Amino acid sequence: EHASSSWSPAIYPYKTVMAVGFILFFLAGVSKLLKDFNSLRSDN
């Protein structure tokens, strides 16, 4: 897949980097959620 511009760059590298970024962002959120949950559980 190529962009419709004068030099027609490939789009797949950008889409891949965006997908990896979203996955890492999601994993960071899950990690934070589990740490907070564990912190609440261990305070009792």
Stockholm file with secondary structure:
# STOCKHOLM 1.0

chainA/1-44         EHASSSWSPAIYPYKTVMAVGFILFFLAGVSKLLKDFNSLRSDN
#=GR chainA/1-44 SS CBCSSSSCCBSHHHHHHHHHHHHHHHHHHHHHHHHHHHHHHHTC
#=GC SS_cons        CBCSSSSCCBSHHHHHHHHHHHHHHHHHHHHHHHHHHHHHHHTC
//
